Amino acid sequence: MENVIRGLAKLVKRLGFSEGYGVIYAHLLLSGKPLTVKELAQITGYSQSAVAAYLMILHRAYLVDRMKKGPSYAYIAKLDYISRYKEKLRELVENDLTPLIDAFDKTVNNAKDDSQRRHLKKVLEELKKIDAFMRKVLEIEV
């Protein structure tokens, strides 16, 4: 079970969250039932305030759902990993890769000599291949 928790924590970390978020998410996923902040704190050994902070961010990231359970809230893990990874990939393409390709395009045109221009064009071609690949991945329906 510990290997599964570490693996899930690593998976969530790849989405840009720290290990604590992954541990909380893993326990929610494995429980198969809604858990309260107090229950998660007991299971993980984290303080209730830390668990509450993790859950708030996981909820905002659409990785967990929240529901009323008596006087408090309970949380349950969502299972839709693919859309979350695709969202991160889309952000990478739009916010980082596309502007980088645009900047590289201008740099190629302003190269000092033919040798530098040829080298920069090769780099630009590779960036465009990465862009094309990522866009194809984003089109995949699963």
N, CA, C and O atoms as CSV, one atom per row, in Angstrom:
chain,resi,resn,atom,element,x,y,z
A,1,MET,N,N,0.821,-1.197,0.000
A,1,MET,CA,C,0.000,0.000,0.000
A,1,MET,C,C,0.874,1.274,0.000
A,1,MET,O,O,0.533,2.278,-0.626
A,2,GLU,N,N,1.987,1.201,0.707
A,2,GLU,CA,C,2.872,2.369,0.786
A,2,GLU,C,C,3.450,2.717,-0.587
A,2,GLU,O,O,3.614,3.892,-0.917
A,3,ASN,N,N,3.759,1.687,-1.388
A,3,ASN,CA,C,4.258,1.929,-2.752
A,3,ASN,C,C,3.212,2.619,-3.612
A,3,ASN,O,O,3.540,3.477,-4.432
A,4,VAL,N,N,1.966,2.247,-3.428
A,4,VAL,CA,C,0.874,2.870,-4.184
A,4,VAL,C,C,0.738,4.334,-3.783
A,4,VAL,O,O,0.562,5.201,-4.639
A,5,ILE,N,N,0.817,4.611,-2.494
A,5,ILE,CA,C,0.714,5.997,-2.006
A,5,ILE,C,C,1.860,6.826,-2.563
A,5,ILE,O,O,1.647,7.944,-3.033
A,6,ARG,N,N,3.079,6.287,-2.515
A,6,ARG,CA,C,4.230,7.027,-3.070
A,6,ARG,C,C,4.067,7.249,-4.567
A,6,ARG,O,O,4.378,8.327,-5.074
A,7,GLY,N,N,3.576,6.222,-5.285
A,7,GLY,CA,C,3.366,6.355,-6.731
A,7,GLY,C,C,2.318,7.409,-7.066
A,7,GLY,O,O,2.505,8.208,-7.983
A,8,LEU,N,N,1.227,7.408,-6.331
A,8,LEU,CA,C,0.186,8.421,-6.551
A,8,LEU,C,C,0.689,9.814,-6.189
A,8,LEU,O,O,0.383,10.788,-6.876
A,9,ALA,N,N,1.459,9.903,-5.108
A,9,ALA,CA,C,2.028,11.197,-4.711
A,9,ALA,C,C,2.949,11.727,-5.804
A,9,ALA,O,O,2.961,12.923,-6.094
A,10,LYS,N,N,3.721,10.824,-6.409
A,10,LYS,CA,C,4.616,11.210,-7.508
A,10,LYS,C,C,3.817,11.684,-8.721
A,10,LYS,O,O,4.179,12.666,-9.369
A,11,LEU,N,N,2.726,10.974,-9.019
A,11,LEU,CA,C,1.862,11.353,-10.136
A,11,LEU,C,C,1.300,12.768,-9.936
A,11,LEU,O,O,1.315,13.583,-10.859
A,12,VAL,N,N,0.811,13.048,-8.742
A,12,VAL,CA,C,0.264,14.374,-8.440
A,12,VAL,C,C,1.373,15.421,-8.464
A,12,VAL,O,O,1.143,16.564,-8.859
A,13,LYS,N,N,2.564,15.036,-8.047
A,13,LYS,CA,C,3.704,15.962,-8.084
A,13,LYS,C,C,4.018,16.390,-9.521
A,13,LYS,O,O,4.419,17.529,-9.761
A,14,ARG,N,N,3.834,15.476,-10.468
A,14,ARG,CA,C,4.058,15.796,-11.886
A,14,ARG,C,C,3.073,16.852,-12.384
A,14,ARG,O,O,3.318,17.511,-13.394
A,15,LEU,N,N,1.969,17.007,-11.676
A,15,LEU,CA,C,1.001,18.054,-12.021
A,15,LEU,C,C,1.392,19.397,-11.416
A,15,LEU,O,O,0.701,20.396,-11.618
A,16,GLY,N,N,2.498,19.425,-10.676
A,16,GLY,CA,C,2.988,20.683,-10.125
A,16,GLY,C,C,2.710,20.886,-8.657
A,16,GLY,O,O,2.879,21.994,-8.148
A,17,PHE,N,N,2.287,19.843,-7.959
A,17,PHE,CA,C,1.997,19.948,-6.534
A,17,PHE,C,C,3.123,19.308,-5.727
A,17,PHE,O,O,3.865,18.469,-6.238
A,18,SER,N,N,3.244,19.711,-4.460
A,18,SER,CA,C,4.269,19.113,-3.606
A,18,SER,C,C,3.828,17.736,-3.121
A,18,SER,O,O,2.693,17.315,-3.348
A,19,GLU,N,N,4.727,17.055,-2.463
A,19,GLU,CA,C,4.466,15.689,-2.008
A,19,GLU,C,C,3.257,15.613,-1.069
A,19,GLU,O,O,2.481,14.660,-1.143
A,20,GLY,N,N,3.094,16.586,-0.205
A,20,GLY,CA,C,1.976,16.586,0.732
A,20,GLY,C,C,0.630,16.517,0.037
A,20,GLY,O,O,-0.272,15.804,0.476
A,21,TYR,N,N,0.501,17.256,-1.040
A,21,TYR,CA,C,-0.748,17.216,-1.823
A,21,TYR,C,C,-0.974,15.806,-2.367
A,21,TYR,O,O,-2.088,15.282,-2.348
A,22,GLY,N,N,0.100,15.218,-2.847
A,22,GLY,CA,C,0.006,13.873,-3.396
A,22,GLY,C,C,-0.373,12.839,-2.359
A,22,GLY,O,O,-1.156,11.932,-2.642
A,23,VAL,N,N,0.172,12.963,-1.168
A,23,VAL,CA,C,-0.150,12.024,-0.089
A,23,VAL,C,C,-1.628,12.144,0.288
A,23,VAL,O,O,-2.314,11.134,0.448
A,24,ILE,N,N,-2.111,13.363,0.427
A,24,ILE,CA,C,-3.522,13.584,0.759
A,24,ILE,C,C,-4.406,13.013,-0.353
A,24,ILE,O,O,-5.374,12.301,-0.085
A,25,TYR,N,N,-4.062,13.330,-1.590
A,25,TYR,CA,C,-4.847,12.843,-2.723
A,25,TYR,C,C,-4.834,11.310,-2.762
A,25,TYR,O,O,-5.871,10.686,-2.991
A,26,ALA,N,N,-3.684,10.716,-2.544
A,26,ALA,CA,C,-3.565,9.255,-2.574
A,26,ALA,C,C,-4.469,8.611,-1.527
A,26,ALA,O,O,-5.156,7.632,-1.817
A,27,HIS,N,N,-4.471,9.147,-0.331
A,27,HIS,CA,C,-5.312,8.580,0.720
A,27,HIS,C,C,-6.792,8.728,0.384
A,27,HIS,O,O,-7.591,7.831,0.654
A,28,LEU,N,N,-7.147,9.857,-0.201
A,28,LEU,CA,C,-8.546,10.030,-0.613
A,28,LEU,C,C,-8.914,9.028,-1.704
A,28,LEU,O,O,-9.983,8.420,-1.664
A,29,LEU,N,N,-8.041,8.866,-2.658
A,29,LEU,CA,C,-8.302,7.962,-3.776
A,29,LEU,C,C,-8.434,6.516,-3.293
A,29,LEU,O,O,-9.329,5.786,-3.721
A,30,LEU,N,N,-7.542,6.121,-2.411
A,30,LEU,CA,C,-7.540,4.739,-1.926
A,30,LEU,C,C,-8.689,4.441,-0.967
A,30,LEU,O,O,-9.125,3.295,-0.855
A,31,SER,N,N,-9.176,5.464,-0.279
A,31,SER,CA,C,-10.242,5.234,0.698
A,31,SER,C,C,-11.541,4.828,0.013
A,31,SER,O,O,-12.304,4.019,0.541
A,32,GLY,N,N,-11.787,5.397,-1.167
A,32,GLY,CA,C,-13.027,5.096,-1.872
A,32,GLY,C,C,-14.258,5.701,-1.234
A,32,GLY,O,O,-15.382,5.444,-1.666
A,33,LYS,N,N,-14.049,6.499,-0.213
A,33,LYS,CA,C,-15.168,7.159,0.461
A,33,LYS,C,C,-14.721,8.554,0.889
A,33,LYS,O,O,-13.525,8.814,1.020
A,34,PRO,N,N,-15.678,9.446,1.105
A,34,PRO,CA,C,-15.318,10.792,1.556
A,34,PRO,C,C,-14.667,10.765,2.942
A,34,PRO,O,O,-15.096,10.024,3.826
A,35,LEU,N,N,-13.636,11.576,3.115
A,35,LEU,CA,C,-12.940,11.695,4.398
A,35,LEU,C,C,-12.916,13.151,4.835
A,35,LEU,O,O,-12.842,14.053,4.001
A,36,THR,N,N,-12.976,13.377,6.129
A,36,THR,CA,C,-12.914,14.734,6.678
A,36,THR,C,C,-11.459,15.137,6.892
A,36,THR,O,O,-10.549,14.314,6.801
A,37,VAL,N,N,-11.267,16.397,7.173
A,37,VAL,CA,C,-9.924,16.912,7.481
A,37,VAL,C,C,-9.355,16.158,8.677
A,37,VAL,O,O,-8.192,15.755,8.663
A,38,LYS,N,N,-10.164,15.969,9.701
A,38,LYS,CA,C,-9.717,15.268,10.915
A,38,LYS,C,C,-9.290,13.836,10.595
A,38,LYS,O,O,-8.253,13.375,11.071
A,39,GLU,N,N,-10.084,13.138,9.797
A,39,GLU,CA,C,-9.747,11.760,9.430
A,39,GLU,C,C,-8.449,11.702,8.632
A,39,GLU,O,O,-7.612,10.829,8.865
A,40,LEU,N,N,-8.282,12.624,7.697
A,40,LEU,CA,C,-7.051,12.655,6.895
A,40,LEU,C,C,-5.836,13.000,7.751
A,40,LEU,O,O,-4.750,12.460,7.540
A,41,ALA,N,N,-6.017,13.890,8.707
A,41,ALA,CA,C,-4.916,14.242,9.607
A,41,ALA,C,C,-4.490,13.020,10.423
A,41,ALA,O,O,-3.298,12.793,10.629
A,42,GLN,N,N,-5.455,12.242,10.880
A,42,GLN,CA,C,-5.144,11.035,11.651
A,42,GLN,C,C,-4.421,10.003,10.792
A,42,GLN,O,O,-3.474,9.362,11.249
A,43,ILE,N,N,-4.866,9.846,9.552
A,43,ILE,CA,C,-4.281,8.843,8.648
A,43,ILE,C,C,-2.865,9.225,8.239
A,43,ILE,O,O,-1.967,8.383,8.229
A,44,THR,N,N,-2.665,10.509,7.900
A,44,THR,CA,C,-1.381,10.948,7.334
A,44,THR,C,C,-0.365,11.409,8.363
A,44,THR,O,O,0.838,11.395,8.103
A,45,GLY,N,N,-0.840,11.816,9.525
A,45,GLY,CA,C,0.063,12.385,10.523
A,45,GLY,C,C,0.315,13.868,10.318
A,45,GLY,O,O,1.065,14.477,11.082
A,46,TYR,N,N,-0.295,14.457,9.306
A,46,TYR,CA,C,-0.193,15.903,9.084
A,46,TYR,C,C,-1.135,16.618,10.053
A,46,TYR,O,O,-2.103,16.031,10.535
A,47,SER,N,N,-0.850,17.865,10.328
A,47,SER,CA,C,-1.746,18.655,11.171
A,47,SER,C,C,-3.046,18.927,10.420
A,47,SER,O,O,-3.078,18.899,9.190
A,48,GLN,N,N,-4.109,19.188,11.161
A,48,GLN,CA,C,-5.386,19.481,10.518
A,48,GLN,C,C,-5.295,20.740,9.665
A,48,GLN,O,O,-5.917,20.816,8.605
A,49,SER,N,N,-4.526,21.730,10.117
A,49,SER,CA,C,-4.402,22.967,9.324
A,49,SER,C,C,-3.668,22.703,8.011
A,49,SER,O,O,-4.015,23.279,6.981
A,50,ALA,N,N,-2.659,21.839,8.042
A,50,ALA,CA,C,-1.941,21.500,6.800
A,50,ALA,C,C,-2.862,20.733,5.862
A,50,ALA,O,O,-2.896,21.013,4.664
A,51,VAL,N,N,-3.604,19.776,6.389
A,51,VAL,CA,C,-4.531,18.990,5.567
A,51,VAL,C,C,-5.570,19.904,4.940
A,51,VAL,O,O,-5.875,19.786,3.753
A,52,ALA,N,N,-6.115,20.819,5.743
A,52,ALA,CA,C,-7.130,21.752,5.227
A,52,ALA,C,C,-6.556,22.609,4.102
A,52,ALA,O,O,-7.231,22.862,3.105
A,53,ALA,N,N,-5.316,23.053,4.260
A,53,ALA,CA,C,-4.682,23.875,3.212
A,53,ALA,C,C,-4.473,23.052,1.941
A,53,ALA,O,O,-4.746,23.531,0.841
A,54,TYR,N,N,-3.993,21.823,2.085
A,54,TYR,CA,C,-3.817,20.948,0.924
A,54,TYR,C,C,-5.139,20.720,0.211
A,54,TYR,O,O,-5.217,20.806,-1.014
A,55,LEU,N,N,-6.170,20.430,0.982
A,55,LEU,CA,C,-7.480,20.139,0.394
A,55,LEU,C,C,-8.061,21.338,-0.341
A,55,LEU,O,O,-8.693,21.188,-1.387
A,56,MET,N,N,-7.846,22.527,0.211
A,56,MET,CA,C,-8.363,23.734,-0.439
A,56,MET,C,C,-7.769,23.865,-1.846
A,56,MET,O,O,-8.486,24.156,-2.804
A,57,ILE,N,N,-6.477,23.652,-1.960
A,57,ILE,CA,C,-5.809,23.765,-3.264
A,57,ILE,C,C,-6.222,22.610,-4.178
A,57,ILE,O,O,-6.481,22.833,-5.361
A,58,LEU,N,N,-6.287,21.398,-3.663
A,58,LEU,CA,C,-6.707,20.260,-4.477
A,58,LEU,C,C,-8.139,20.442,-4.974
A,58,LEU,O,O,-8.467,20.047,-6.093
A,59,HIS,N,N,-8.968,21.027,-4.160
A,59,HIS,CA,C,-10.355,21.299,-4.565
A,59,HIS,C,C,-10.382,22.352,-5.674
A,59,HIS,O,O,-11.111,22.201,-6.655
A,60,ARG,N,N,-9.603,23.404,-5.525
A,60,ARG,CA,C,-9.528,24.447,-6.560
A,60,ARG,C,C,-8.961,23.914,-7.866
A,60,ARG,O,O,-9.283,24.414,-8.944
A,61,ALA,N,N,-8.115,22.894,-7.761
A,61,ALA,CA,C,-7.501,22.296,-8.959
A,61,ALA,C,C,-8.385,21.203,-9.564
A,61,ALA,O,O,-7.981,20.519,-10.504
A,62,TYR,N,N,-9.582,21.047,-9.023
A,62,TYR,CA,C,-10.550,20.060,-9.515
A,62,TYR,C,C,-10.064,18.622,-9.366
A,62,TYR,O,O,-10.469,17.753,-10.138
A,63,LEU,N,N,-9.218,18.365,-8.404
A,63,LEU,CA,C,-8.761,17.004,-8.149
A,63,LEU,C,C,-9.570,16.320,-7.053
A,63,LEU,O,O,-9.569,15.093,-6.950
A,64,VAL,N,N,-10.267,17.117,-6.228
A,64,VAL,CA,C,-11.135,16.544,-5.197
A,64,VAL,C,C,-12.468,17.288,-5.180
A,64,VAL,O,O,-12.558,18.469,-5.519
A,65,ASP,N,N,-13.490,16.555,-4.776
A,65,ASP,CA,C,-14.815,17.144,-4.561
A,65,ASP,C,C,-15.038,17.297,-3.067
A,65,ASP,O,O,-14.498,16.538,-2.262
A,66,ARG,N,N,-15.841,18.287,-2.711
A,66,ARG,CA,C,-16.143,18.563,-1.307
A,66,ARG,C,C,-17.645,18.445,-1.104
A,66,ARG,O,O,-18.434,18.891,-1.938
A,67,MET,N,N,-18.034,17.837,0.021
A,67,MET,CA,C,-19.458,17.708,0.335
A,67,MET,C,C,-19.653,17.891,1.834
A,67,MET,O,O,-18.750,17.637,2.632
A,68,LYS,N,N,-20.822,18.326,2.189
A,68,LYS,CA,C,-21.149,18.531,3.596
A,68,LYS,C,C,-21.312,17.176,4.284
A,68,LYS,O,O,-21.986,16.287,3.762
A,69,LYS,N,N,-20.693,17.020,5.455
A,69,LYS,CA,C,-20.812,15.801,6.259
A,69,LYS,C,C,-20.974,16.236,7.708
A,69,LYS,O,O,-19.996,16.511,8.403
A,70,GLY,N,N,-22.214,16.293,8.147
A,70,GLY,CA,C,-22.485,16.788,9.502
A,70,GLY,C,C,-22.098,18.255,9.600
A,70,GLY,O,O,-22.439,19.045,8.720
A,71,PRO,N,N,-21.392,18.626,10.656
A,71,PRO,CA,C,-21.007,20.035,10.823
A,71,PRO,C,C,-19.783,20.450,9.991
A,71,PRO,O,O,-19.451,21.633,9.918
A,72,SER,N,N,-19.121,19.473,9.367
A,72,SER,CA,C,-17.917,19.793,8.592
A,72,SER,C,C,-18.069,19.314,7.155
A,72,SER,O,O,-19.155,18.940,6.712
A,73,TYR,N,N,-16.958,19.338,6.449
A,73,TYR,CA,C,-16.937,18.878,5.063
A,73,TYR,C,C,-16.143,17.580,4.960
A,73,TYR,O,O,-15.253,17.304,5.764
A,74,ALA,N,N,-16.490,16.799,3.954
A,74,ALA,CA,C,-15.725,15.605,3.615
A,74,ALA,C,C,-15.279,15.752,2.165
A,74,ALA,O,O,-15.917,16.444,1.371
A,75,TYR,N,N,-14.201,15.107,1.845
A,75,TYR,CA,C,-13.596,15.230,0.521
A,75,TYR,C,C,-13.424,13.854,-0.104
A,75,TYR,O,O,-13.202,12.863,0.592
A,76,ILE,N,N,-13.530,13.810,-1.417
A,76,ILE,CA,C,-13.322,12.570,-2.166
A,76,ILE,C,C,-12.518,12.896,-3.431
A,76,ILE,O,O,-12.694,13.953,-4.037
A,77,ALA,N,N,-11.645,11.980,-3.810
A,77,ALA,CA,C,-10.785,12.196,-4.981
A,77,ALA,C,C,-11.577,12.046,-6.267
A,77,ALA,O,O,-12.431,11.169,-6.393
A,78,LYS,N,N,-11.276,12.919,-7.219
A,78,LYS,CA,C,-11.812,12.759,-8.576
A,78,LYS,C,C,-10.870,11.841,-9.347
A,78,LYS,O,O,-9.685,11.742,-9.030
A,79,LEU,N,N,-11.398,11.186,-10.340
A,79,LEU,CA,C,-10.599,10.216,-11.089
A,79,LEU,C,C,-10.176,10.700,-12.470
A,79,LEU,O,O,-9.553,9.938,-13.210
A,80,ASP,N,N,-10.483,11.911,-12.837
A,80,ASP,CA,C,-10.245,12.402,-14.190
A,80,ASP,C,C,-8.826,12.953,-14.351
A,80,ASP,O,O,-8.618,14.166,-14.379
A,81,TYR,N,N,-7.848,12.037,-14.458
A,81,TYR,CA,C,-6.458,12.452,-14.594
A,81,TYR,C,C,-6.156,13.048,-15.961
A,81,TYR,O,O,-5.445,14.047,-16.075
A,82,ILE,N,N,-6.701,12.426,-16.989
A,82,ILE,CA,C,-6.324,12.795,-18.349
A,82,ILE,C,C,-6.631,14.257,-18.638
A,82,ILE,O,O,-5.806,14.956,-19.225
A,83,SER,N,N,-7.795,14.722,-18.237
A,83,SER,CA,C,-8.124,16.118,-18.534
A,83,SER,C,C,-7.185,17.060,-17.797
A,83,SER,O,O,-6.845,18.121,-18.321
A,84,ARG,N,N,-6.758,16.692,-16.583
A,84,ARG,CA,C,-5.832,17.536,-15.822
A,84,ARG,C,C,-4.469,17.587,-16.508
A,84,ARG,O,O,-3.868,18.656,-16.614
A,85,TYR,N,N,-3.981,16.441,-16.974
A,85,TYR,CA,C,-2.695,16.433,-17.675
A,85,TYR,C,C,-2.792,17.196,-18.995
A,85,TYR,O,O,-1.867,17.922,-19.361
A,86,LYS,N,N,-3.889,17.039,-19.698
A,86,LYS,CA,C,-4.063,17.772,-20.946
A,86,LYS,C,C,-4.122,19.274,-20.694
A,86,LYS,O,O,-3.608,20.061,-21.489
A,87,GLU,N,N,-4.740,19.665,-19.600
A,87,GLU,CA,C,-4.788,21.090,-19.256
A,87,GLU,C,C,-3.381,21.621,-19.008
A,87,GLU,O,O,-3.037,22.704,-19.482
A,88,LYS,N,N,-2.568,20.874,-18.274
A,88,LYS,CA,C,-1.188,21.287,-18.018
A,88,LYS,C,C,-0.392,21.361,-19.320
A,88,LYS,O,O,0.387,22.292,-19.523
A,89,LEU,N,N,-0.590,20.389,-20.189
A,89,LEU,CA,C,0.098,20.385,-21.480
A,89,LEU,C,C,-0.327,21.576,-22.322
A,89,LEU,O,O,0.509,22.223,-22.952
A,90,ARG,N,N,-1.622,21.868,-22.338
A,90,ARG,CA,C,-2.142,23.018,-23.086
A,90,ARG,C,C,-1.532,24.325,-22.551
A,90,ARG,O,O,-1.153,25.203,-23.326
A,91,GLU,N,N,-1.443,24.440,-21.229
A,91,GLU,CA,C,-0.819,25.627,-20.622
A,91,GLU,C,C,0.643,25.748,-21.049
A,91,GLU,O,O,1.116,26.842,-21.358
A,92,LEU,N,N,1.343,24.638,-21.063
A,92,LEU,CA,C,2.748,24.636,-21.470
A,92,LEU,C,C,2.897,25.113,-22.910
A,92,LEU,O,O,3.761,25.938,-23.209
A,93,VAL,N,N,2.055,24.592,-23.802
A,93,VAL,CA,C,2.113,24.979,-25.210
A,93,VAL,C,C,1.794,26.461,-25.366
A,93,VAL,O,O,2.539,27.195,-26.016
A,94,GLU,N,N,0.692,26.900,-24.773
A,94,GLU,CA,C,0.226,28.270,-24.979
A,94,GLU,C,C,1.079,29.314,-24.256
A,94,GLU,O,O,1.370,30.376,-24.805
A,95,ASN,N,N,1.476,29.002,-23.024
A,95,ASN,CA,C,2.175,30.008,-22.212
A,95,ASN,C,C,3.683,30.006,-22.373
A,95,ASN,O,O,4.338,31.020,-22.130
A,96,ASP,N,N,4.239,28.872,-22.782
A,96,ASP,CA,C,5.702,28.778,-22.852
A,96,ASP,C,C,6.231,28.495,-24.252
A,96,ASP,O,O,7.076,29.226,-24.768
A,97,LEU,N,N,5.728,27.437,-24.853
A,97,LEU,CA,C,6.296,27.005,-26.125
A,97,LEU,C,C,5.984,27.963,-27.270
A,97,LEU,O,O,6.883,28.321,-28.031
A,98,THR,N,N,4.741,28.379,-27.403
A,98,THR,CA,C,4.375,29.292,-28.494
A,98,THR,C,C,5.147,30.615,-28.410
A,98,THR,O,O,5.692,31.057,-29.421
A,99,PRO,N,N,5.210,31.261,-27.233
A,99,PRO,CA,C,6.010,32.497,-27.153
A,99,PRO,C,C,7.500,32.260,-27.435
A,99,PRO,O,O,8.170,33.111,-28.019
A,100,LEU,N,N,8.008,31.096,-27.014
A,100,LEU,CA,C,9.418,30.784,-27.271
A,100,LEU,C,C,9.672,30.631,-28.770
A,100,LEU,O,O,10.677,31.123,-29.283
A,101,ILE,N,N,8.781,29.963,-29.461
A,101,ILE,CA,C,8.920,29.804,-30.914
A,101,ILE,C,C,8.865,31.159,-31.599
A,101,ILE,O,O,9.652,31.419,-32.509
A,102,ASP,N,N,7.956,32.022,-31.183
A,102,ASP,CA,C,7.869,33.374,-31.753
A,102,ASP,C,C,9.163,34.147,-31.530
A,102,ASP,O,O,9.666,34.807,-32.439
A,103,ALA,N,N,9.696,34.061,-30.311
A,103,ALA,CA,C,10.951,34.764,-29.998
A,103,ALA,C,C,12.109,34.190,-30.806
A,103,ALA,O,O,12.963,34.938,-31.282
A,104,PHE,N,N,12.143,32.869,-30.964
A,104,PHE,CA,C,13.197,32.229,-31.740
A,104,PHE,C,C,13.124,32.645,-33.201
A,104,PHE,O,O,14.149,32.864,-33.846
A,105,ASP,N,N,11.911,32.752,-33.712
A,105,ASP,CA,C,11.710,33.179,-35.103
A,105,ASP,C,C,12.381,34.540,-35.338
A,105,ASP,O,O,13.083,34.734,-36.330
A,106,LYS,N,N,12.157,35.454,-34.431
A,106,LYS,CA,C,12.761,36.789,-34.544
A,106,LYS,C,C,14.267,36.724,-34.400
A,106,LYS,O,O,14.995,37.457,-35.070
A,107,THR,N,N,14.739,35.839,-33.515
A,107,THR,CA,C,16.178,35.699,-33.297
A,107,THR,C,C,16.864,35.152,-34.545
A,107,THR,O,O,17.960,35.589,-34.898
A,108,VAL,N,N,16.225,34.206,-35.203
A,108,VAL,CA,C,16.784,33.639,-36.443
A,108,VAL,C,C,16.921,34.738,-37.483
A,108,VAL,O,O,17.947,34.840,-38.157
A,109,ASN,N,N,15.900,35.548,-37.612
A,109,ASN,CA,C,15.925,36.622,-38.612
A,109,ASN,C,C,16.974,37.685,-38.305
A,109,ASN,O,O,17.442,38.380,-39.207
A,110,ASN,N,N,17.342,37.811,-37.033
A,110,ASN,CA,C,18.335,38.826,-36.645
A,110,ASN,C,C,19.729,38.237,-36.421
A,110,ASN,O,O,20.596,38.898,-35.849
A,111,ALA,N,N,19.947,37.005,-36.866
A,111,ALA,CA,C,21.243,36.355,-36.662
A,111,ALA,C,C,22.362,37.152,-37.320
A,111,ALA,O,O,22.165,37.792,-38.353
A,112,LYS,N,N,23.541,37.100,-36.702
A,112,LYS,CA,C,24.690,37.873,-37.169
A,112,LYS,C,C,25.284,37.340,-38.465
A,112,LYS,O,O,25.712,38.109,-39.326
A,113,ASP,N,N,25.306,36.025,-38.597
A,113,ASP,CA,C,25.898,35.444,-39.811
A,113,ASP,C,C,25.147,34.177,-40.209
A,113,ASP,O,O,24.273,33.704,-39.483
A,114,ASP,N,N,25.498,33.644,-41.362
A,114,ASP,CA,C,24.806,32.463,-41.897
A,114,ASP,C,C,24.976,31.236,-41.010
A,114,ASP,O,O,24.039,30.452,-40.855
A,115,SER,N,N,26.142,31.063,-40.435
A,115,SER,CA,C,26.397,29.906,-39.581
A,115,SER,C,C,25.469,29.922,-38.360
A,115,SER,O,O,24.855,28.913,-38.012
A,116,GLN,N,N,25.386,31.069,-37.735
A,116,GLN,CA,C,24.510,31.204,-36.570
A,116,GLN,C,C,23.041,31.036,-36.989
A,116,GLN,O,O,22.255,30.401,-36.285
A,117,ARG,N,N,22.690,31.603,-38.125
A,117,ARG,CA,C,21.310,31.509,-38.627
A,117,ARG,C,C,20.935,30.043,-38.880
A,117,ARG,O,O,19.836,29.620,-38.523
A,118,ARG,N,N,21.831,29.270,-39.488
A,118,ARG,CA,C,21.563,27.852,-39.756
A,118,ARG,C,C,21.364,27.078,-38.446
A,118,ARG,O,O,20.447,26.266,-38.318
A,119,HIS,N,N,22.231,27.346,-37.496
A,119,HIS,CA,C,22.115,26.679,-36.194
A,119,HIS,C,C,20.785,27.032,-35.517
A,119,HIS,O,O,20.085,26.150,-35.020
A,120,LEU,N,N,20.449,28.302,-35.501
A,120,LEU,CA,C,19.197,28.730,-34.863
A,120,LEU,C,C,17.969,28.166,-35.581
A,120,LEU,O,O,16.959,27.863,-34.947
A,121,LYS,N,N,18.061,28.027,-36.896
A,121,LYS,CA,C,16.955,27.428,-37.654
A,121,LYS,C,C,16.748,25.972,-37.258
A,121,LYS,O,O,15.612,25.508,-37.156
A,122,LYS,N,N,17.861,25.241,-37.033
A,122,LYS,CA,C,17.751,23.849,-36.594
A,122,LYS,C,C,17.047,23.763,-35.231
A,122,LYS,O,O,16.174,22.921,-35.018
A,123,VAL,N,N,17.439,24.632,-34.341
A,123,VAL,CA,C,16.807,24.652,-33.018
A,123,VAL,C,C,15.329,24.989,-33.156
A,123,VAL,O,O,14.479,24.360,-32.525
A,124,LEU,N,N,15.030,25.975,-33.976
A,124,LEU,CA,C,13.647,26.379,-34.213
A,124,LEU,C,C,12.830,25.233,-34.811
A,124,LEU,O,O,11.680,25.024,-34.426
A,125,GLU,N,N,13.413,24.500,-35.738
A,125,GLU,CA,C,12.722,23.350,-36.335
A,125,GLU,C,C,12.376,22.305,-35.272
A,125,GLU,O,O,11.286,21.734,-35.284
A,126,GLU,N,N,13.306,22.064,-34.361
A,126,GLU,CA,C,13.045,21.099,-33.283
A,126,GLU,C,C,11.931,21.594,-32.359
A,126,GLU,O,O,11.071,20.815,-31.948
A,127,LEU,N,N,11.948,22.865,-32.040
A,127,LEU,CA,C,10.882,23.430,-31.204
A,127,LEU,C,C,9.524,23.307,-31.885
A,127,LEU,O,O,8.512,23.033,-31.240
A,128,LYS,N,N,9.518,23.514,-33.195
A,128,LYS,CA,C,8.259,23.386,-33.939
A,128,LYS,C,C,7.783,21.931,-33.972
A,128,LYS,O,O,6.579,21.674,-33.949
A,129,LYS,N,N,8.717,20.981,-34.026
A,129,LYS,CA,C,8.337,19.563,-33.970
A,129,LYS,C,C,7.713,19.229,-32.610
A,129,LYS,O,O,6.711,18.519,-32.529
A,130,ILE,N,N,8.322,19.752,-31.554
A,130,ILE,CA,C,7.777,19.534,-30.208
A,130,ILE,C,C,6.373,20.124,-30.115
A,130,ILE,O,O,5.461,19.506,-29.566
A,131,ASP,N,N,6.217,21.315,-30.653
A,131,ASP,CA,C,4.908,21.978,-30.658
A,131,ASP,C,C,3.873,21.138,-31.404
A,131,ASP,O,O,2.760,20.941,-30.919
A,132,ALA,N,N,4.244,20.649,-32.577
A,132,ALA,CA,C,3.323,19.838,-33.377
A,132,ALA,C,C,2.954,18.545,-32.637
A,132,ALA,O,O,1.794,18.132,-32.637
A,133,PHE,N,N,3.938,17.923,-32.016
A,133,PHE,CA,C,3.690,16.701,-31.264
A,133,PHE,C,C,2.718,16.956,-30.115
A,133,PHE,O,O,1.749,16.218,-29.941
A,134,MET,N,N,2.978,17.993,-29.340
A,134,MET,CA,C,2.122,18.300,-28.196
A,134,MET,C,C,0.697,18.632,-28.633
A,134,MET,O,O,-0.265,18.240,-27.973
A,135,ARG,N,N,0.567,19.338,-29.720
A,135,ARG,CA,C,-0.772,19.671,-30.217
A,135,ARG,C,C,-1.525,18.410,-30.670
A,135,ARG,O,O,-2.740,18.309,-30.498
A,136,LYS,N,N,-0.792,17.458,-31.247
A,136,LYS,CA,C,-1.438,16.188,-31.631
A,136,LYS,C,C,-1.901,15.417,-30.383
A,136,LYS,O,O,-2.989,14.842,-30.365
A,137,VAL,N,N,-1.074,15.419,-29.367
A,137,VAL,CA,C,-1.447,14.758,-28.114
A,137,VAL,C,C,-2.714,15.400,-27.537
A,137,VAL,O,O,-3.594,14.702,-27.034
A,138,LEU,N,N,-2.800,16.711,-27.612
A,138,LEU,CA,C,-3.976,17.410,-27.095
A,138,LEU,C,C,-5.254,17.060,-27.872
A,138,LEU,O,O,-6.358,17.179,-27.339
A,139,GLU,N,N,-5.103,16.635,-29.117
A,139,GLU,CA,C,-6.264,16.272,-29.941
A,139,GLU,C,C,-6.761,14.851,-29.665
A,139,GLU,O,O,-7.872,14.503,-30.064
A,140,ILE,N,N,-5.970,14.041,-29.000
A,140,ILE,CA,C,-6.352,12.653,-28.751
A,140,ILE,C,C,-7.571,12.590,-27.843
A,140,ILE,O,O,-7.619,13.222,-26.787
A,141,GLU,N,N,-8.542,11.820,-28.277
A,141,GLU,CA,C,-9.743,11.568,-27.472
A,141,GLU,C,C,-9.573,10.205,-26.818
A,141,GLU,O,O,-9.293,9.212,-27.489
A,142,VAL,N,N,-9.741,10.168,-25.529
A,142,VAL,CA,C,-9.597,8.900,-24.799
A,142,VAL,C,C,-10.920,8.507,-24.194
A,142,VAL,O,O,-11.015,7.470,-23.538
